[in-house]
Amino acid sequence: MLFCVTAALTLIGLAQAAVITKRQGITTLSSSQIEAFKPFSLYAAAAYCNPSATLSWSCGDFCEGNPSFQPFASGGDGSATQFWFVGWDASLNSVIVAHQGTNPTQFLADLTDVDFFLANLDSTLFPGLSSSIQVHNGFAAEQAKTATTILSAVETLLSQHGSTSVTVTGHSLGAALALLDAVYLPLHLPQGTSVKMIGYGLPRVGNPAFAAYVDATAHVTHINNEEDPVPIVPGRFLGFAHPAGEVHIQDSRKWVSCPGEDNTSTSCTVGDVPNVIESDLVDHLGPYDDNIFMGLC
């Protein structure tokens, strides 16, 4: 009996310690740190605009917010292939790649049904990756449509500007495509090229092996807004996992950095939004920093 009580108390203590550790690792972002994300929020929002508008950089406030951007290539039809654009930001000294998201109502429905599966990545596009790494088959198929075209544009701009910096961004489905780009591009670009991903409302893209690979090789930040349901799907019970790098915008509009993969603290998305029923799909659109909403171009 004494042994059982002692064991129970030990387990409770370990659980409490785990919760405390997660809470201690959560940090609040300063106003300057939040402000640094604004250019990428605008790029993610601009990716919803027609390619003709992004190629001429005439998409209204979203384009005007990044006046130093020089567009180079754009494409997609918004249906069979999501919009995308590539260009150069002189103020950030970085090539920018942005992907369009999709209708949140339909997207959430697609992510909560069972008409998808985990699959290995194309070994031509993703050479040398372990067969244990698997991703959402639909996301992989969509990323493959534009992968080589985007790679060519990125290579040209890096050469033209003598740069080694690439930033990929997007919202919703666009964030999933950006994450796959963040894995794909370094496999084909010169060694020493820095590729970082900043995404908004990112769904889970792959399995734990994929998340671990991202953590080991990529620089990722995925920003979730309040009770957005998209970041909690597809479910972990289906074998999906988020990489580290979450920033959660709380109801108070405080931004917090959540360490680890799928942090279950109530300060972070998984703990704050335990299921789709307790979510609010409107939060998927924003607002993000400086009252930026997605999908409204």
N, C-alpha and C positions, 0 to 999 in steps of 0.2 A: 504493500500500500504506500509506504513511504517512498519507495522507488518511483511509483507511478506519479505521485504528487510532484516529486522532484523533477521528473522528466517533463511533466506538463508545464511546470514553472519555467524550466529551461527553454522549452519551445516558445512559450509566450514572450520570454525575454528576448529570444532571437528575432521573433516577429516584430516586436517593438523596436529593436535596434535597427532592423531593416527599414522600417518606416521612418525613423529618425534620420538615418543615413540619407534616404531619398530627399527628405525635406531639407537637410543641411546642404545638399548639393545644389538645390535650386537657388538661382540668383536672379535678382531683379535688374533689368536692363536700364541704363541711364537714358536720358532724353537724347543725348548725342549718339548713343548706340542705336536707338530706334531710328533716328533721323538718317543714319547711314544706310538703312534699308530702303529709303524712299525711292532712289533711282530704279531699283529692281522691282519694287511694287508697280511703278509706272510702266516699266518694260513689260511686266507680266500682264498688266491691264491692256497695254497697246497691242499685245499679241492677238486680242480678240478683233482687231480692226482688219479691214480688207487689205490684202497684200499690196494693192496699188497705193493705198494710203500710207502704209509703213515704208514702202520703197521710196516714196516722195517725202516721207516724214511730215505728213500733213494730217495727222489723226487727232487734232484738237489738243485738249489739255494734257493728255497722256504723252503726246509727242513734245509739246511745248515745255513740259517739265524736265526734259532731258535735251536741252538745246545744243549740246556738243556732240550729239549722236550723228554718225554718218552712215546711213543705210547702204548696204552692199547687195543683198539678195533677199528675196521673199518668195513665198509660194503657198501652196495649198488652196483648197476650194471651200474649206469649212464644212465639208460633208464627207466625201470619201477620204480626204486627207485634211488634217487640221492645219489652220494657218500657221505660218512660222516666218521669222525673219532673222537675218544675221547682219551685223554691222560693227562699227568701231566707235567706242566712246573715248574721246581724247581726255576728258577730265578724269576718267577712271583708269586710263591706259590699259584698256581691256577690250577684247573682242566680246560682243554680246550675242547670245543665241536665245531666242524666246519662242515658246510654243503656246498656241491657243488651247484653252480649256474647252469645256462643252456644257450643254444644258444641265444644270445641277440636278433637276428632278429626274431626268432620264438617266443621268450618270449614276445617281444613287440607286435607282432601280436596277441598273445593270450590275452594280457591285454587290447587291444583296440577293440576287438570284444565284443559281448554281450553274449557269451556262458559261463557265470559264474554268480554267484549270492551270496549275503550275506546270511550266515546261522549261526545258533547257534553252539557253540563248543560242542563236545561230552562230556556229563556230567560225564562219567566215567574217562576220561582223565583230564577234567577240572571241578572238583566238586565245587559246591557252587557259580559259577559265575551267575550273573544276566542274565535273558533271554533277556535283552535289548542289550547284547553284541553279536555282530555278526562279522564274518570274511569271507573272500574269501573262497568259498567252496573247490576250488582246492588246495589252500595252506593248509587248514585244513586236507584234505585227505592225502596229501603228508607227513605232519608232523606226522600224526597218524601212518604211516607205520613203523617209527623208534622210536617212543616216548618211549615205555617201554624198549626197548633194550638199548637206550642211557641212560635212567634213571638208569637202573641197573649198567651200567658201571660207571656212575658218583657217585652213592652211594658207590661202591666198592673203587674207588679212594679216595673219601673224607675220608672214614674210614681208608684206608691204610696210608694216609699221615696226618691224624689228622687235616684236613683243613676244612674251612667253605667257601671257595671261588670257584666260577664257572664262567667262561667266555664263552659265546657262540658267534660265529661269522659266517659270510658267505657273499657272494656277490650275488646280483640279487635275484633269487629264493632262494638261500641259505641264504640270509639275511632275507627273509620273514620267512623261517623255523626257523632261529635263534631267531627271535622275538617271534614266537609262543612258542619256547622252554623256552624263558625268562619268559613267563607267566605260562607255564606248570610245569617246574621244581620246583619252590618254593611251589607249591601246594602239593608236595610229599616229599620234602626234609626236614630235621629237621629245626625247627625254629631257626633263627639266621644265616642260610646259606645265603651268599651274592651271588646273581646271576646278572651278568651284561651282556649286549648285545652290541657288536660293529659290525655294519653292513655296507656294502658298496653297493651303488646303490639300496637301498631298495625301492620296490614298496609300494603303500598303501596296507595295509593288512586287515584292518577292518573298522568298522563304527566309528562315534564320541564316542560312548559309550566304544568301545574297546580302542580307543586312550586315553580316559580319565582314563580308568582302568590301562593302561600301565603307564601313567604319575604318577598315585597314588601309584603304587606298584613295578615298575621295574626301573632299572638304564639303560637307553638306549642312545646310540650315533649312529646316522646313517649319514654316510659320503657320500656326493654326489659330483661328479666330473663335473665341468663346465656345459656344456649344455646337460647333460645326460637326455634322455626323460623318462627313466623307473621310476624315483621317482615321476613323475607327473601323473602316471597312477596306477590303475584305477582312473578315474576322480572323483572329489568331487561331481559333479552333479549326480553321481551314488550312492552317499551315503557313500563314503569312506573318511577317514581322516588319516593323519599321526600323530603319537605321537610327543611330543616335543623331543629335542635332536639333531636337525640337525646341521651338520657341512658342510659348502659348500666350495669346492675348486674353487676359482674364476679363470677367464682366466689369471690373473696376477700370478697365483699359490699361492696367499694369501689364507690362510684358515681362515674362519670366523665362529663363533658360532652364530646360529640364534635362538633366544628364541621363545617359543610358538609352537603351532601346525600349520603347513603349513604357515609359515611366508611369507607374500606377498611382502616384500621388494625386490627390484631389486638386492640386495646383496645376496639374498637367492634363492633357486632353483625355487620356485613357481613364484616369480617375474621375475627371470632371464630367465626362460623357460616357457612362458605363454601357449604354445601349442606344440604339437609334431612336427608341421611343422617347428618351429623355433629351433628345437633341433639338436643334432648331436649324433647319436647312437654310434659312435666310442668312444665318451667320457665315455660311460658306462664301457668300458674295462679298462680305466685308461688314463694316469698314476695317481696312488695314491702316497703316500709318497715314496721318494727315487726311483722314476721311476718304481714302481711295477704295472704290468699289470695283469689283471685277465683272466682266461679262457685259458691260454696258456701252461698248463702242458703237 
